[in-house]
Amino acid sequence: MSRICELTGKGRQVGHNVSHANNKTKRVFLPNLQNVTLLSDVLERSYKFRVSTHGLRSVEHVGGLDNWLLKTTDAKLSPRALKVKRELAKKQAA
């Protein structure tokens, strides 16, 4: 399972550990991913996603899963999130 947020696309970052002697060794910064169940008000369903804590705060700030999916570009979303976004758009169009 890849370590990428399904809603924001946030992934791992690469950097250096720097010692007191200024020696640099490669290291990886991983996002803080959580398994979360988010509720969709329009679809009246719950969905499980693997979301970073930063992404979770962003979703709550925007006003819920439905608003987040409609405002976010498709490039950032995972295939599962895109499927939910399409269902949401279809439901709102009807």
PyRosetta script that sets phi, psi and omega in degrees:
from pyrosetta import init, pose_from_sequence

init()
pose = pose_from_sequence("MSRICELTGKGRQVGHNVSHANNKTKRVFLPNLQNVTLLSDVLERSYKFRVSTHGLRSVEHVGGLDNWLLKTTDAKLSPRALKVKRELAKKQAA")
pose.set_psi(1, 126.9)
pose.set_omega(1, -177.8)
pose.set_phi(2, -75.5)
pose.set_psi(2, 152.9)
pose.set_omega(2, -177.4)
pose.set_phi(3, -96.3)
pose.set_psi(3, 68.5)
pose.set_omega(3, -179.8)
pose.set_phi(4, -131.9)
pose.set_psi(4, 135.5)
pose.set_omega(4, 177.5)
pose.set_phi(5, -66.9)
pose.set_psi(5, 132.2)
pose.set_omega(5, -176.8)
pose.set_phi(6, -75.4)
pose.set_psi(6, -18.3)
pose.set_omega(6, -177.5)
pose.set_phi(7, -104.6)
pose.set_psi(7, -31.3)
pose.set_omega(7, -177.7)
pose.set_phi(8, -108.5)
pose.set_psi(8, -16.2)
pose.set_omega(8, -177.5)
pose.set_phi(9, 78.3)
pose.set_psi(9, 8.5)
pose.set_omega(9, -179.3)
pose.set_phi(10, -68.8)
pose.set_psi(10, 128.5)
pose.set_omega(10, -178.0)
pose.set_phi(11, -126.2)
pose.set_psi(11, -162.2)
pose.set_omega(11, -178.1)
pose.set_phi(12, -76.1)
pose.set_psi(12, 153.1)
pose.set_omega(12, 176.4)
pose.set_phi(13, -122.4)
pose.set_psi(13, 152.0)
pose.set_omega(13, -178.2)
pose.set_phi(14, -112.3)
pose.set_psi(14, 140.3)
pose.set_omega(14, 179.2)
pose.set_phi(15, -154.8)
pose.set_psi(15, -158.7)
pose.set_omega(15, -177.9)
pose.set_phi(16, -126.1)
pose.set_psi(16, 144.1)
pose.set_omega(16, 161.3)
pose.set_phi(17, -85.6)
pose.set_psi(17, 129.7)
pose.set_omega(17, -178.5)
pose.set_phi(18, -116.2)
pose.set_psi(18, 120.1)
pose.set_omega(18, -179.2)
pose.set_phi(19, -82.0)
pose.set_psi(19, 173.7)
pose.set_omega(19, 178.4)
pose.set_phi(20, -61.8)
pose.set_psi(20, -31.0)
pose.set_omega(20, 178.8)
pose.set_phi(21, -85.2)
pose.set_psi(21, 8.8)
pose.set_omega(21, 178.8)
pose.set_phi(22, 67.2)
pose.set_psi(22, 26.0)
pose.set_omega(22, 171.3)
pose.set_phi(23, -78.6)
pose.set_psi(23, 138.5)
pose.set_omega(23, -177.0)
pose.set_phi(24, -115.9)
pose.set_psi(24, 129.5)
pose.set_omega(24, 174.1)
pose.set_phi(25, -126.0)
pose.set_psi(25, 143.1)
pose.set_omega(25, -177.9)
pose.set_phi(26, -65.1)
pose.set_psi(26, 146.5)
pose.set_omega(26, 174.0)
pose.set_phi(27, -150.2)
pose.set_psi(27, 169.4)
pose.set_omega(27, -177.6)
pose.set_phi(28, -122.9)
pose.set_psi(28, 135.2)
pose.set_omega(28, 173.6)
pose.set_phi(29, -102.9)
pose.set_psi(29, 116.6)
pose.set_omega(29, -178.6)
pose.set_phi(30, -99.2)
pose.set_psi(30, 143.7)
pose.set_omega(30, 176.6)
pose.set_phi(31, -70.8)
pose.set_psi(31, 153.4)
pose.set_omega(31, 178.9)
pose.set_phi(32, -83.8)
pose.set_psi(32, 91.0)
pose.set_omega(32, -176.5)
pose.set_phi(33, -92.1)
pose.set_psi(33, 139.5)
pose.set_omega(33, 178.9)
pose.set_phi(34, -129.8)
pose.set_psi(34, 143.9)
pose.set_omega(34, 172.1)
pose.set_phi(35, -83.6)
pose.set_psi(35, 119.1)
pose.set_omega(35, -171.4)
pose.set_phi(36, -131.1)
pose.set_psi(36, 143.6)
pose.set_omega(36, 171.8)
pose.set_phi(37, -103.9)
pose.set_psi(37, 118.3)
pose.set_omega(37, -179.1)
pose.set_phi(38, -110.5)
pose.set_psi(38, 141.1)
pose.set_omega(38, -178.0)
pose.set_phi(39, -96.8)
pose.set_psi(39, 136.5)
pose.set_omega(39, 173.9)
pose.set_phi(40, -102.1)
pose.set_psi(40, 120.1)
pose.set_omega(40, -178.6)
pose.set_phi(41, -71.6)
pose.set_psi(41, -39.8)
pose.set_omega(41, -176.7)
pose.set_phi(42, -71.3)
pose.set_psi(42, -45.2)
pose.set_omega(42, -177.7)
pose.set_phi(43, -83.8)
pose.set_psi(43, -11.2)
pose.set_omega(43, -179.8)
pose.set_phi(44, 54.0)
pose.set_psi(44, 48.2)
pose.set_omega(44, -178.5)
pose.set_phi(45, -143.8)
pose.set_psi(45, 163.1)
pose.set_omega(45, 173.9)
pose.set_phi(46, -112.7)
pose.set_psi(46, 147.5)
pose.set_omega(46, -178.7)
pose.set_phi(47, -130.5)
pose.set_psi(47, 140.4)
pose.set_omega(47, 177.4)
pose.set_phi(48, -97.3)
pose.set_psi(48, 129.7)
pose.set_omega(48, 178.5)
pose.set_phi(49, -133.6)
pose.set_psi(49, 159.2)
pose.set_omega(49, 172.0)
pose.set_phi(50, -104.9)
pose.set_psi(50, 104.4)
pose.set_omega(50, -168.6)
pose.set_phi(51, -123.1)
pose.set_psi(51, 143.7)
pose.set_omega(51, 173.6)
pose.set_phi(52, -73.5)
pose.set_psi(52, 156.1)
pose.set_omega(52, -179.8)
pose.set_phi(53, -64.6)
pose.set_psi(53, -33.3)
pose.set_omega(53, 175.8)
pose.set_phi(54, -64.3)
pose.set_psi(54, -42.2)
pose.set_omega(54, 178.2)
pose.set_phi(55, -65.2)
pose.set_psi(55, -37.0)
pose.set_omega(55, 179.2)
pose.set_phi(56, -65.0)
pose.set_psi(56, -41.6)
pose.set_omega(56, 176.6)
pose.set_phi(57, -63.8)
pose.set_psi(57, -38.5)
pose.set_omega(57, 179.5)
pose.set_phi(58, -65.0)
pose.set_psi(58, -42.0)
pose.set_omega(58, 178.9)
pose.set_phi(59, -61.5)
pose.set_psi(59, -44.4)
pose.set_omega(59, 179.4)
pose.set_phi(60, -66.0)
pose.set_psi(60, -35.5)
pose.set_omega(60, -179.4)
pose.set_phi(61, -66.6)
pose.set_psi(61, -39.7)
pose.set_omega(61, -177.6)
pose.set_phi(62, -74.1)
pose.set_psi(62, -24.8)
pose.set_omega(62, 176.7)
pose.set_phi(63, 119.2)
pose.set_psi(63, 22.4)
pose.set_omega(63, 175.4)
pose.set_phi(64, 116.2)
pose.set_psi(64, 174.1)
pose.set_omega(64, -175.8)
pose.set_phi(65, -62.7)
pose.set_psi(65, -42.2)
pose.set_omega(65, -176.9)
pose.set_phi(66, -60.8)
pose.set_psi(66, -49.0)
pose.set_omega(66, 179.5)
pose.set_phi(67, -64.0)
pose.set_psi(67, -39.0)
pose.set_omega(67, -179.0)
pose.set_phi(68, -62.2)
pose.set_psi(68, -47.3)
pose.set_omega(68, -177.0)
pose.set_phi(69, -64.8)
pose.set_psi(69, -38.3)
pose.set_omega(69, -178.6)
pose.set_phi(70, -70.6)
pose.set_psi(70, -30.1)
pose.set_omega(70, -177.0)
pose.set_phi(71, -90.0)
pose.set_psi(71, -19.0)
pose.set_omega(71, -175.1)
pose.set_phi(72, -86.9)
pose.set_psi(72, 143.8)
pose.set_omega(72, 177.6)
pose.set_phi(73, -71.0)
pose.set_psi(73, 152.8)
pose.set_omega(73, -177.9)
pose.set_phi(74, -66.2)
pose.set_psi(74, -26.7)
pose.set_omega(74, -177.2)
pose.set_phi(75, -64.6)
pose.set_psi(75, -31.1)
pose.set_omega(75, -178.2)
pose.set_phi(76, -81.2)
pose.set_psi(76, -24.2)
pose.set_omega(76, -172.4)
pose.set_phi(77, -84.1)
pose.set_psi(77, 149.6)
pose.set_omega(77, 175.6)
pose.set_phi(78, -77.1)
pose.set_psi(78, 165.8)
pose.set_omega(78, 178.4)
pose.set_phi(79, -58.2)
pose.set_psi(79, -37.1)
pose.set_omega(79, 178.0)
pose.set_phi(80, -66.3)
pose.set_psi(80, -40.9)
pose.set_omega(80, 179.2)
pose.set_phi(81, -68.5)
pose.set_psi(81, -35.3)
pose.set_omega(81, 176.9)
pose.set_phi(82, -63.6)
pose.set_psi(82, -38.5)
pose.set_omega(82, 178.9)
pose.set_phi(83, -62.7)
pose.set_psi(83, -42.6)
pose.set_omega(83, 178.1)
pose.set_phi(84, -65.2)
pose.set_psi(84, -39.1)
pose.set_omega(84, 179.9)
pose.set_phi(85, -63.0)
pose.set_psi(85, -40.6)
pose.set_omega(85, 178.8)
pose.set_phi(86, -65.7)
pose.set_psi(86, -41.0)
pose.set_omega(86, 176.6)
pose.set_phi(87, -61.8)
pose.set_psi(87, -40.0)
pose.set_omega(87, -179.9)
pose.set_phi(88, -64.1)
pose.set_psi(88, -45.8)
pose.set_omega(88, 179.8)
pose.set_phi(89, -64.1)
pose.set_psi(89, -39.1)
pose.set_omega(89, 179.4)
pose.set_phi(90, -65.4)
pose.set_psi(90, -41.2)
pose.set_omega(90, -179.6)
pose.set_phi(91, -66.0)
pose.set_psi(91, -40.0)
pose.set_omega(91, -179.7)
pose.set_phi(92, -71.4)
pose.set_psi(92, -31.9)
pose.set_omega(92, 179.1)
pose.set_phi(93, -68.9)
pose.set_psi(93, -31.4)
pose.set_omega(93, -177.4)
pose.set_phi(94, -78.6)
pose.dump_pdb("model.pdb")
